[in-house]
Amino acid sequence: KGVTGIFLSDDYLSVNKDANFEWEDLKHIIISYINDFYDQGNECIISQRISENSEELSSVKNTIIKILETKVRPAVARDGGDIKFKDFKDGKVIVELQGSCSGCPSSTLTLKKGVQNLLCHYVPEVKEVEAI
């Protein structure tokens, strides 16, 4: 109660909380949840999601997803946001911005100058990135 989302990865952790709760009150609950998650033999969520999808997606889509998961998500998570891959077609990557990124005035600039430039650099097939 009070925690609205926890995202775990190999190299970062992002926690979203309800505005009615203080971080100090949630700290022990969050640490307990993370310990339980790994004690049960679970692996990081991102690694699971990449391996589940990789069989059905093209190599270009896999590369895009890997870059989003390893380079972009940790950065937007630091600001309380999240980014999800939705599709890649005709040179256009479609993503969904969530959390504090959804509706943020800076999100368009981050999307075009940050995410789009990064993806275009690493994946020549990418020409544009658009959020839905």
Buried (B, 14 or more C-beta within 10 A) or exposed (E): EBBEEBBBBEEBEBBBBEEEBEEEEBEEBBEEBBEEBEEEEEEBBBEEBBEEEEEEBEEBBBBBBBBBBBBBBBBBBEBBBBBBBEEBEEEEBBBEBBBBBEEBEEBEEBBBEBBBEBBBEEBEBBEEBEBE
